[in-house]
Amino acid sequence: MSIRRLTPDLQRELKSPLGLLIPGSFEETTKALKKLIQKEKPVKIVSVGDVVSQNMIKGGINPHVLVVDKRVLREHVEPFEVEVDRTLHVKNPPGVLTEEAWVVMRAALHSSGATRVLVDGEEDLFTMVAVLSAPKGSLVVYGQPAEGIVAVWVTEKTIGRVRNVVDAMEVC
C-alpha cells in the first residue's frame, strides 16, 4: 500500500457516516452501543478517536484496539489514563494514510489483549484502515462531532465501500 492523500471530493463524501449513526449524549450513545455489542457480539472492537475511546471505557466498553492522537477537534488534549497491554506508535500526517498506518493497525488487531495505537499526526482516517484490516464481524466505532457516534460493522458491503474510497485517494 502506498501513501495516499484524501482529495476534497472524498473529504465531502466522508462527512456522511460510514455506518450506523447513534445520536445523543455520552450516556445515550454508550447505552445503545452496549446493547448493540451484547446482541451482535463483535469479533473485535476498535475505537477511533480520543473522545469516543475515553467514553467507551468510562461506559464499561473495552475496545481491543484504541486509536488516539491526543487531539479533539484539532486541539491538543492531555491523554486519558487507560490500562492496555501494549502501546504502538505511528506517524500519520493529517489527511493522509501512510504504509505504517496499515502495518501498525494489523499488528494491533493481531495482538492479544488491549492495544492503544498512539498516532503522531492525525487518526481521523484510521477508521478506514480498521475496516479494511479487521476480521469480518468486527465493530469499528468513531465519533461524529456534535451528533454522536458511528458504529461500523466490518462486512463485505462496508469493506467494498471503504476500499473504493481508499482506491480513489491520491497516491503520493
C-alpha positions in Angstrom: 0.0 0.0 0.0 1.4 3.3 -1.0 1.0 6.6 0.8 -2.4 8.1 0.0 -3.9 11.5 0.4 -7.6 12.5 0.8 -8.9 14.6 -2.0 -11.5 17.4 -1.4 -14.2 15.3 -3.1 -13.5 12.4 -0.8 -13.5 14.7 2.2 -17.0 15.7 1.4 -18.1 12.1 0.9 -16.7 11.1 4.3 -18.8 13.7 6.1 -21.7 11.2 6.0 -21.4 8.3 8.4 -19.8 5.0 7.2 -22.2 3.0 9.4 -25.0 3.3 11.9 -25.2 6.8 13.5 -26.1 6.6 17.1 -27.1 10.1 18.1 -27.2 11.6 21.5 -25.2 12.3 24.7 -22.4 10.2 26.0 -24.9 8.3 28.3 -27.3 7.6 25.4 -24.7 6.5 22.9 -22.9 4.3 25.4 -26.1 2.6 26.4 -27.1 2.0 22.8 -23.6 0.8 21.9 -23.6 -1.7 24.8 -26.9 -3.2 23.7 -25.6 -3.5 20.1 -22.4 -5.2 21.3 -24.3 -7.6 23.6 -26.7 -8.5 20.8 -24.2 -8.9 17.9 -21.0 -10.0 19.8 -18.4 -8.5 17.6 -15.2 -10.4 16.9 -13.1 -7.3 17.6 -13.9 -3.8 18.8 -11.9 -0.9 17.5 -12.4 2.7 18.7 -11.0 5.6 16.7 -10.7 9.0 18.4 -9.8 10.3 21.8 -13.3 11.2 23.0 -15.1 8.1 21.7 -12.3 5.8 23.1 -12.4 7.5 26.5 -16.2 7.5 26.6 -16.4 3.8 25.7 -14.0 2.9 28.5 -15.8 5.1 31.0 -19.0 3.4 29.9 -17.6 -0.1 30.5 -16.9 -1.0 26.9 -13.3 -2.2 26.4 -12.1 -2.0 22.8 -9.5 -4.4 21.6 -7.8 -1.5 19.8 -8.0 2.2 20.7 -6.7 4.7 18.2 -5.9 8.1 19.6 -3.9 11.2 18.7 -4.2 13.3 21.8 -6.3 15.8 19.8 -10.0 16.7 19.9 -11.4 18.8 17.1 -7.7 19.6 16.1 -6.9 20.9 19.6 -4.3 19.2 21.8 -5.6 17.4 24.9 -4.0 15.5 27.7 -4.1 11.8 27.1 -6.5 9.9 29.3 -5.5 7.0 31.5 -6.3 3.6 30.3 -4.9 0.2 31.1 -3.7 -1.5 27.9 -1.4 -4.5 27.3 0.7 -2.6 24.8 1.0 0.8 23.0 2.1 1.1 19.4 3.3 4.4 17.9 2.7 5.5 14.4 3.3 8.7 12.4 0.4 9.7 10.2 0.0 13.3 8.9 -3.4 14.9 8.6 -5.4 13.8 5.5 -3.0 11.0 4.7 -2.8 7.3 5.2 0.8 6.0 5.4 2.0 2.5 4.9 3.0 2.5 8.6 -0.7 3.0 9.5 -1.6 -0.3 7.8 1.2 -2.2 9.4 0.5 -0.9 12.9 -3.2 -1.5 12.7 -2.7 -5.1 11.6 -0.2 -5.6 14.4 -2.7 -4.1 16.9 -5.5 -6.3 15.7 -3.4 -9.5 15.8 -2.1 -8.9 19.4 -3.8 -10.5 22.3 -5.2 -8.1 24.9 -5.9 -4.4 24.5 -3.7 -2.3 22.3 -3.5 1.5 22.2 -2.3 3.0 18.9 -0.9 6.4 19.6 -0.8 8.5 16.4 1.7 11.3 15.9 -0.3 13.4 13.5 -4.0 12.6 12.9 -6.1 9.5 13.4 -9.2 10.5 11.5 -8.7 8.2 8.6 -7.8 5.2 10.7 -11.5 4.1 10.6 -10.9 3.1 7.0 -7.7 1.2 8.0 -9.5 -0.6 10.7 -12.4 -1.6 8.5 -10.0 -3.0 5.9 -7.8 -4.7 8.4 -10.2 -6.1 11.0 -11.8 -9.5 10.6 -15.3 -9.6 9.3 -17.8 -9.4 12.1 -15.7 -6.7 13.9 -17.1 -3.4 15.0 -15.3 0.0 14.4 -16.6 2.9 16.4 -15.8 6.6 15.8 -17.2 9.9 16.8 -19.5 12.1 14.6 -18.8 15.6 16.0 -21.9 17.3 17.6 -24.1 14.3 16.7 -23.0 11.1 18.5 -21.0 8.0 17.4 -20.9 5.9 14.4 -20.8 2.1 14.6 -19.4 0.4 11.5 -19.7 -3.3 11.1 -17.0 -5.0 9.1 -19.0 -6.7 6.3 -18.4 -7.3 2.6 -20.5 -4.2 1.9 -18.6 -1.8 4.2 -15.2 -3.3 3.1 -16.3 -2.6 -0.6 -17.3 1.0 0.2 -14.2 1.8 2.1 -11.9 0.0 -0.5 -13.5 2.3 -3.1 -12.7 5.4 -1.1 -9.1 4.3 -0.4 -8.6 3.4 -4.1 -9.9 6.8 -5.0 -7.4 8.6 -2.8 -4.5 10.4 -4.4 -1.3 8.3 -4.5 1.7 10.2 -3.1 
